[in-house]
Amino acid sequence: MSVNIEKETRTMVSHEEYVSICSDIFKSNPYAPYVSQTNYYFDTEDFELTNNVRMVRIRNIGFDYELTYKERGEDGDIEINENIAPRFVHKYLKKGSLPHGEVYNAVAATGLSPKKLKVITSLYTRRLSVKYDDYLLVIDMNRYDDIEDFNIEIESDISVKHAQEILKKYCEQYHLTLTPDYQVKSARAINHARNK
């Protein structure tokens, strides 16, 4: 189990901008790998997690599965992560149940019964990330249902403000429009599922 504070910021980009940024990244980092992952998002019938800016997901990368609870903090998102055994994942995804542990306890501490959660939607991401001295550059292509979108994200080792300053430089470099009312991909996918 791990608890992290994610100091990050992001903005949406177009397909053309995504291709251009990835192309530039590969010029200086020719071996930077793409990583594919699928996120399965949980919520209640009434979307009580999403409505309160909280999130529970199971993330699958290769043969690894990680259960995460996330909520907004003062200087970044508070994130609790637990590895889960692949043999139990099918049960969690089909029945919507969560294993007893720190994520289960974090959900219960909000006053919400973890037993009310079920899988709302899934989202596939093809991610390119490059680590620099004090931040991580992340470029995502996301697919959920019939939607495909793209975003660039900065994860700072210092602060959210530092991440925002770096993202602003990338926006200037690539002539990107910074999206001030950016909605994170989990909320985009869940809201799309809610409005179907």
C-alpha positions as CSV (number, residue, x, y, z in Angstrom):
1,M,0.0,0.0,0.0
2,S,1.2,3.5,-0.8
3,V,-0.1,7.0,-0.1
4,N,1.0,9.8,-2.5
5,I,0.3,13.4,-3.0
6,E,0.0,14.0,-6.8
7,K,1.2,17.5,-7.7
8,E,0.0,17.7,-11.3
9,T,-1.8,19.7,-13.9
10,R,-2.9,19.1,-17.4
11,T,-4.7,20.3,-20.5
12,M,-6.5,18.8,-23.5
13,V,-4.8,18.8,-26.9
14,S,-6.0,18.0,-30.4
15,H,-4.9,14.9,-32.3
16,E,-2.6,17.1,-34.5
17,E,-1.0,18.6,-31.4
18,Y,-0.6,15.2,-29.8
19,V,1.2,13.8,-32.8
20,S,3.5,16.9,-33.0
21,I,4.4,16.7,-29.3
22,C,5.1,13.0,-29.4
23,S,7.2,13.4,-32.6
24,D,9.3,16.1,-30.9
25,I,9.7,14.0,-27.7
26,F,11.0,11.0,-29.7
27,K,13.7,13.2,-31.3
28,S,15.4,13.7,-28.0
29,N,14.2,10.5,-26.3
30,P,14.1,7.9,-29.1
31,Y,13.6,5.0,-26.6
32,A,10.8,6.5,-24.6
33,P,8.2,3.8,-24.3
34,Y,4.5,3.9,-24.9
35,V,2.6,2.1,-22.1
36,S,-0.9,0.8,-22.5
37,Q,-3.3,0.7,-19.5
38,T,-7.0,0.3,-18.8
39,N,-8.7,1.9,-15.9
40,Y,-12.0,0.6,-14.5
41,Y,-13.9,3.3,-12.7
42,F,-16.2,2.6,-9.7
43,D,-19.1,4.7,-8.5
44,T,-22.6,4.4,-7.0
45,E,-25.8,4.5,-9.0
46,D,-26.1,8.2,-7.9
47,F,-22.4,9.0,-8.8
48,E,-21.7,10.0,-5.2
49,L,-17.9,9.7,-5.7
50,T,-17.7,11.7,-8.8
51,N,-20.1,14.4,-7.4
52,N,-17.8,14.8,-4.5
53,V,-14.5,14.9,-6.6
54,R,-13.4,11.4,-5.5
55,M,-12.5,8.5,-7.6
56,V,-12.0,4.7,-7.2
57,R,-10.4,2.7,-10.0
58,I,-8.7,-0.6,-10.8
59,R,-5.8,0.1,-13.2
60,N,-4.4,-2.8,-15.4
61,I,-0.9,-2.5,-16.9
62,G,0.3,-5.8,-18.4
63,F,-0.2,-8.4,-15.7
64,D,-0.4,-5.9,-12.8
65,Y,-3.5,-4.6,-11.2
66,E,-3.7,-1.6,-8.8
67,L,-6.6,-0.4,-6.8
68,T,-6.7,3.3,-6.2
69,Y,-8.7,5.8,-4.2
70,K,-8.2,9.5,-5.0
71,E,-9.5,12.8,-3.6
72,R,-8.6,16.4,-3.9
73,G,-6.1,17.8,-1.4
74,E,-4.8,21.3,-0.6
75,D,-1.7,21.0,-2.8
76,G,-2.4,18.1,-5.0
77,D,-4.6,14.9,-5.1
78,I,-4.3,12.5,-2.2
79,E,-3.9,9.0,-3.7
80,I,-4.0,5.6,-1.9
81,N,-2.8,2.6,-4.0
82,E,-2.9,-1.1,-3.3
83,N,-1.7,-3.9,-5.5
84,I,-4.3,-6.6,-6.0
85,A,-3.9,-10.2,-7.1
86,P,-5.0,-10.9,-10.7
87,R,-7.0,-13.9,-9.7
88,F,-9.5,-11.7,-7.8
89,V,-9.9,-8.9,-10.3
90,H,-12.7,-10.6,-12.3
91,K,-14.8,-10.8,-9.0
92,Y,-14.2,-7.1,-8.2
93,L,-15.1,-6.0,-11.7
94,K,-18.2,-8.2,-12.1
95,K,-19.6,-7.8,-8.6
96,G,-18.4,-4.3,-8.0
97,S,-17.0,-5.4,-4.6
98,L,-13.7,-4.0,-3.2
99,P,-11.2,-6.0,-1.2
100,H,-10.9,-5.0,2.5
101,G,-7.9,-2.7,2.9
102,E,-6.9,0.9,2.9
103,V,-8.9,1.8,-0.2
104,Y,-12.0,0.2,1.3
105,N,-11.4,2.1,4.5
106,A,-10.9,5.4,2.7
107,V,-14.2,5.0,0.9
108,A,-16.0,4.0,4.2
109,A,-14.4,7.1,6.0
110,T,-16.3,9.4,3.6
111,G,-19.6,8.0,4.9
112,L,-20.2,6.0,1.7
113,S,-20.6,2.2,1.9
114,P,-18.0,0.5,-0.3
115,K,-20.7,-2.1,-1.0
116,K,-22.7,0.4,-3.0
117,L,-19.9,0.7,-5.6
118,K,-20.0,-0.9,-9.1
119,V,-18.0,-0.5,-12.3
120,I,-19.4,2.5,-14.2
121,T,-17.1,2.5,-17.2
122,S,-13.6,1.7,-18.4
123,L,-11.0,3.9,-20.2
124,Y,-8.0,2.7,-22.3
125,T,-4.9,5.0,-22.3
126,R,-1.8,4.8,-24.5
127,R,0.7,6.8,-22.5
128,L,4.1,8.3,-23.4
129,S,6.0,9.7,-20.4
130,V,9.5,11.1,-19.9
131,K,11.1,12.0,-16.6
132,Y,13.1,15.2,-16.3
133,D,14.9,16.6,-13.3
134,D,12.0,17.7,-11.2
135,Y,8.9,16.7,-13.2
136,L,7.3,14.0,-15.4
137,L,5.9,14.9,-18.8
138,V,2.9,12.6,-19.7
139,I,1.2,12.6,-23.0
140,D,-2.0,10.5,-23.2
141,M,-4.3,9.2,-25.9
142,N,-7.6,8.1,-24.2
143,R,-10.5,5.9,-25.5
144,Y,-13.8,5.4,-23.7
145,D,-16.9,4.1,-25.5
146,D,-16.8,5.9,-28.9
147,I,-14.7,8.9,-27.7
148,E,-11.0,9.4,-28.4
149,D,-9.2,12.4,-26.8
150,F,-5.8,13.6,-25.9
151,N,-4.1,15.4,-23.0
152,I,-0.7,16.5,-21.8
153,E,0.1,16.4,-18.1
154,I,2.9,17.6,-15.9
155,E,3.5,15.8,-12.6
156,S,5.8,17.9,-10.4
157,D,8.1,16.8,-7.6
158,I,7.8,20.2,-6.0
159,S,4.2,21.7,-6.1
160,V,1.1,22.1,-8.2
161,K,2.2,25.7,-8.9
162,H,5.5,24.4,-10.3
163,A,3.6,21.9,-12.5
164,Q,1.4,24.8,-13.8
165,E,4.5,26.9,-14.7
166,I,6.1,24.0,-16.6
167,L,2.8,23.3,-18.4
168,K,2.5,26.9,-19.4
169,K,6.0,26.7,-21.1
170,Y,4.9,23.7,-23.1
171,C,1.7,25.5,-24.1
172,E,3.8,28.4,-25.3
173,Q,6.3,26.1,-27.1
174,Y,3.6,24.2,-29.0
175,H,1.0,27.0,-29.3
176,L,-1.5,25.1,-27.1
177,T,-4.6,26.6,-25.6
178,L,-4.4,26.0,-21.9
179,T,-7.8,24.6,-20.8
180,P,-8.6,26.3,-17.4
181,D,-11.7,24.2,-16.8
182,Y,-10.1,21.0,-17.6
183,Q,-12.0,17.9,-16.5
184,V,-9.8,14.9,-15.6
185,K,-10.1,11.8,-17.8
186,S,-11.9,9.7,-15.0
187,A,-14.6,12.4,-14.8
188,R,-14.8,12.7,-18.6
189,A,-15.3,8.9,-18.9
190,I,-17.8,8.7,-16.0
191,N,-19.8,11.7,-17.1
192,H,-20.0,10.3,-20.6
193,A,-21.3,7.0,-19.2
194,R,-23.8,8.9,-17.0
195,N,-25.2,10.9,-20.0
196,K,-25.6,8.0,-22.4
